[in-house]
Amino acid sequence: MVNKLNRRGFLKGTAMTGLGAMFPYVLPGSAIGKNGMVAPSNRIVMGAIGVGSMGQGDLNGFLNKQEVQFVAVCDVDTSHAAQAKKMVDD
């Protein structure tokens, strides 16, 4: 007998194992273009998923570009997500 996995079963299973606890951090309004940033029509709006060591390196590469705006970061590891959020907030 072959056990078929459907989307509902997968989502239910991941929620049960704790993988469903992957919630993004939403950044404050200061990250959305206040305080003299580039006009919204001239910005690239980004979010980052998976912000461990490599992801934080990528994130850092974009943070120094004035035309890029990060609005969310997300990682299964809450310490990685919190550290990336702090990078964006700073």
N, CA, C and O of each residue as an XYZ file, in Angstrom:
360
protein
N       0.839     -1.174      0.000
C       0.000      0.000      0.000
C       0.895      1.252      0.000
O       1.778      1.384      0.848
N       0.666      2.158     -0.942
C       1.438      3.379     -1.066
C       0.729      4.492     -0.292
O      -0.473      4.705     -0.454
N       1.479      5.189      0.542
C       0.919      6.278      1.327
C       1.083      7.576      0.544
O       2.199      8.075      0.398
N      -0.022      8.125      0.039
C       0.038      9.372     -0.725
C      -0.017     10.555      0.230
O      -0.767     10.555      1.207
N       0.782     11.547     -0.070
C       0.811     12.760      0.737
C       0.183     13.887     -0.066
O       0.614     14.181     -1.181
N      -0.833     14.513      0.502
C      -1.431     15.659     -0.164
C      -1.045     16.935      0.577
O      -0.405     16.879      1.627
N      -1.432     18.070      0.032
C      -1.049     19.358      0.615
C      -1.583     19.517      2.036
O      -0.864     19.962      2.930
N      -2.840     19.153      2.236
C      -3.444     19.281      3.566
C      -2.704     18.422      4.588
O      -2.437     18.868      5.704
N      -2.377     17.202      4.207
C      -1.643     16.313      5.102
C      -0.249     16.835      5.405
O       0.223     16.745      6.539
N       0.409     17.382      4.389
C       1.739     17.952      4.590
C       1.690     19.124      5.570
O       2.488     19.189      6.505
N       0.747     20.054      5.353
C       0.640     21.220      6.231
C       0.288     20.818      7.651
O       0.810     21.386      8.610
N      -0.595     19.841      7.787
C      -0.966     19.361      9.117
C       0.251     18.734      9.804
O       0.481     18.964     10.992
N       1.017     17.954      9.069
C       2.199     17.299      9.618
C       3.281     18.284     10.006
O       3.921     18.114     11.044
N       3.504     19.313      9.198
C       4.537     20.287      9.542
C       4.117     21.132     10.736
O       4.965     21.531     11.534
N       2.840     21.408     10.873
C       2.369     22.163     12.035
C       2.577     21.344     13.303
O       2.897     21.889     14.359
N       2.396     20.048     13.193
C       2.563     19.182     14.356
C       4.023     19.056     14.776
O       4.310     18.877     15.960
N       4.953     19.147     13.820
C       6.366     18.968     14.151
C       7.067     20.266     14.504
O       8.257     20.256     14.819
N       6.358     21.375     14.460
C       6.961     22.643     14.832
C       7.461     23.456     13.663
O       7.821     24.620     13.839
N       7.495     22.873     12.455
C       7.937     23.644     11.303
C       6.915     24.704     10.933
O       7.246     25.670     10.244
N       5.696     24.539     11.374
C       4.666     25.532     11.109
C       4.857     26.791     11.930
O       4.100     27.748     11.764
N       5.840     26.819     12.806
C       6.081     27.987     13.654
C       6.965     29.014     12.964
O       7.512     29.897     13.625
N       7.113     28.920     11.671
C       7.962     29.835     10.917
C       7.141     31.075     10.549
O       6.479     31.103      9.512
N       7.192     32.102     11.411
C       6.431     33.320     11.182
C       7.389     34.455     10.855
O       8.443     34.576     11.480
N       7.037     35.284      9.886
C       7.916     36.400      9.554
C       7.833     37.518     10.583
O       6.813     37.687     11.251
N       8.895     38.262     10.703
C       8.892     39.478     11.493
C       8.513     40.607     10.542
O       9.098     40.732      9.466
N       7.556     41.415     10.921
C       7.179     42.565     10.114
C       7.908     43.774     10.685
O       7.917     44.002     11.895
N       8.512     44.531      9.800
C       9.352     45.633     10.220
C       8.537     46.909     10.427
O       7.450     47.039      9.863
N       9.040     47.850     11.222
C       8.306     49.079     11.518
C       8.252     50.041     10.329
O       8.938     49.852      9.325
N       7.425     51.067     10.468
C       7.257     52.063      9.419
C       8.538     52.768      9.032
O       8.658     53.241      7.902
N       9.488     52.850      9.927
C      10.752     53.509      9.601
C      11.493     52.783      8.478
O      12.337     53.376      7.806
N      11.181     51.511      8.276
C      11.819     50.751      7.196
C      11.064     50.894      5.883
O      11.482     50.351      4.860
N       9.968     51.613      5.909
C       9.120     51.702      4.717
C       9.283     53.032      4.002
O       8.409     53.399      3.217
N      10.321     53.744      4.228
C      10.596     54.905      3.411
C      10.507     56.241      4.103
O      10.566     57.277      3.441
N      10.369     56.252      5.385
C      10.366     57.523      6.099
C      11.808     57.971      6.316
O      12.743     57.207      6.075
N      11.982     59.170      6.755
C      13.301     59.719      7.101
C      14.236     59.860      5.898
O      15.404     59.481      5.976
N      13.735     60.396      4.798
C      14.585     60.750      3.663
C      15.042     59.618      2.772
O      16.067     59.754      2.105
N      14.336     58.516      2.731
C      14.719     57.420      1.844
C      14.262     57.710      0.414
O      13.553     58.688      0.174
N      14.658     56.879     -0.516
C      14.288     57.000     -1.923
C      12.774     56.881     -2.061
O      12.139     56.147     -1.304
N      12.200     57.587     -3.009
C      10.755     57.550     -3.239
C      10.302     56.114     -3.477
O      11.025     55.335     -4.099
N       9.113     55.753     -2.991
C       8.620     54.380     -3.145
C       8.617     53.874     -4.582
O       8.863     52.691     -4.818
N       8.347     54.739     -5.535
C       8.309     54.310     -6.939
C       9.698     53.991     -7.490
O       9.816     53.386     -8.555
N      10.731     54.385     -6.784
C      12.106     54.135     -7.235
C      12.827     53.097     -6.382
O      14.048     52.965     -6.466
N      12.087     52.367     -5.569
C      12.694     51.380     -4.673
C      12.356     49.951     -5.096
O      11.330     49.691     -5.726
N      13.230     49.059     -4.738
C      12.987     47.627     -4.877
C      12.635     47.128     -3.482
O      13.450     47.216     -2.564
N      11.426     46.606     -3.323
C      10.963     46.132     -2.026
C      11.280     44.647     -1.919
O      10.931     43.867     -2.805
N      11.938     44.260     -0.838
C      12.373     42.873     -0.685
C      11.989     42.314      0.670
O      11.784     43.053      1.632
N      11.899     41.016      0.724
C      11.769     40.259      1.954
C      12.780     39.131      1.877
O      13.131     38.684      0.785
N      13.245     38.673      3.008
C      14.256     37.621      3.026
C      13.732     36.412      3.783
O      13.241     36.537      4.905
N      13.839     35.241      3.166
C      13.451     33.986      3.789
C      14.711     33.141      3.914
O      15.403     32.898      2.926
N      15.003     32.698      5.123
C      16.218     31.925      5.359
C      17.379     32.867      5.585
O      18.180     33.100      4.680
N      17.475     33.411      6.789
C      18.492     34.425      7.078
C      19.515     33.929      8.099
O      19.827     34.605      9.079
N      20.027     32.718      7.832
C      21.140     32.208      8.625
C      22.404     32.920      8.183
O      22.335     34.069      7.747
N      23.544     32.280      8.282
C      24.806     32.962      7.974
C      24.888     33.414      6.515
O      25.262     34.556      6.250
N      24.550     32.547      5.573
C      24.588     32.930      4.155
C      23.510     33.969      3.849
O      23.763     34.943      3.141
N      22.315     33.760      4.383
C      21.218     34.694      4.151
C      21.508     36.064      4.732
O      21.147     37.077      4.135
N      22.156     36.111      5.890
C      22.514     37.401      6.481
C      23.594     38.092      5.662
O      23.628     39.320      5.578
N      24.468     37.309      5.064
C      25.472     37.891      4.166
C      24.817     38.535      2.959
O      25.184     39.638      2.556
N      23.839     37.836      2.381
C      23.091     38.396      1.253
C      22.326     39.643      1.687
O      22.338     40.664      0.999
N      21.664     39.544      2.835
C      20.908     40.661      3.378
C      21.816     41.879      3.557
O      21.449     42.990      3.172
N      22.974     41.675      4.127
C      23.922     42.761      4.356
C      24.372     43.398      3.042
O      24.602     44.606      2.980
N      24.496     42.590      2.004
C      24.888     43.119      0.698
C      23.853     44.069      0.109
O      24.203     44.990     -0.629
N      22.581     43.851      0.430
C      21.520     44.721     -0.082
C      21.219     45.898      0.838
O      20.723     46.925      0.374
N      21.508     45.771      2.131
C      21.151     46.821      3.083
C      21.860     48.151      2.821
O      21.327     49.206      3.164
N      23.041     48.118      2.226
C      23.761     49.367      1.983
C      23.348     50.044      0.685
O      23.911     51.075      0.319
N      22.373     49.478     -0.014
C      21.885     50.067     -1.258
C      20.623     50.872     -0.951
O      19.621     50.321     -0.496
N      20.682     52.158     -1.202
C      19.596     53.065     -0.847
C      18.303     52.733     -1.584
O      17.217     52.990     -1.065
N      18.402     52.173     -2.771
C      17.197     51.887     -3.564
C      16.509     50.572     -3.177
O      15.470     50.232     -3.743
N      17.077     49.832     -2.221
C      16.485     48.575     -1.763
C      15.875     48.783     -0.386
O      16.490     49.370      0.504
N      14.655     48.290     -0.229
C      13.933     48.407      1.036
C      13.510     47.016      1.493
O      12.803     46.319      0.765
N      13.927     46.606      2.673
C      13.494     45.334      3.246
C      12.268     45.572      4.111
O      12.264     46.453      4.970
N      11.238     44.787      3.879
C      10.003     44.939      4.659
C       9.728     43.737      5.554
O       8.887     43.823      6.449
N      10.416     42.620      5.336
C      10.188     41.438      6.177
C      11.380     40.503      6.109
O      12.072     40.419      5.094
N      11.606     39.802      7.211
C      12.595     38.732      7.262
C      11.945     37.529      7.920
O      11.067     37.677      8.771
N      12.373     36.337      7.528
C      11.755     35.122      8.048
C      12.793     34.005      8.104
O      13.596     33.842      7.186
N      12.764     33.240      9.196
C      13.625     32.067      9.315
C      13.002     31.106     10.318
O      12.344     31.538     11.264
N      13.201     29.820     10.121
C      12.688     28.815     11.049
C      13.343     28.987     12.416
O      12.698     28.794     13.446
N      14.614     29.347     12.424
C      15.351     29.588     13.664
C      15.056     31.019     14.122
O      15.466     31.978     13.469
N      14.352     31.158     15.233
C      13.933     32.488     15.686
C      15.117     33.392     16.027
O      15.008     34.613     15.912
N      16.239     32.817     16.441
C      17.402     33.663     16.727
C      17.964     34.261     15.439
O      18.400     35.413     15.436
N      17.961     33.503     14.350
C      18.400     34.041     13.056
C      17.456     35.146     12.604
O      17.896     36.195     12.135
N      16.142     34.904     12.748
C      15.153     35.902     12.326
C      15.305     37.179     13.147
O      15.251     38.277     12.593
N      15.494     37.050     14.449
C      15.641     38.223     15.312
C      16.910     39.004     14.971
O      16.903     40.235     14.952
N      17.994     38.281     14.703
C      19.251     38.946     14.369
C      19.127     39.681     13.027
O      19.624     40.799     12.888
N      18.474     39.066     12.053
C      18.283     39.715     10.741
C      17.370     40.931     10.875
O      17.611     41.956     10.236
N      16.335     40.831     11.689
C      15.435     41.961     11.923
C      16.211     43.120     12.529
O      16.017     44.272     12.142
N      17.093     42.815     13.486
C      17.903     43.861     14.113
C      18.808     44.521     13.072
O      18.986     45.739     13.096
N      19.382     43.731     12.159
C      20.221     44.296     11.094
C      19.434     45.287     10.257
O      19.925     46.372      9.945
N      18.213     44.916      9.892
C      17.377     45.788      9.047
C      16.949     47.026      9.846
O      16.987     48.141      9.326
N      16.546     46.835     11.096
C      16.116     47.966     11.921
C      17.245     48.981     12.146
O      17.020     50.192     12.153
N      18.468     48.453     12.329
C      19.615     49.357     12.564
C      19.976     50.097     11.300
O      20.910     50.899     11.300
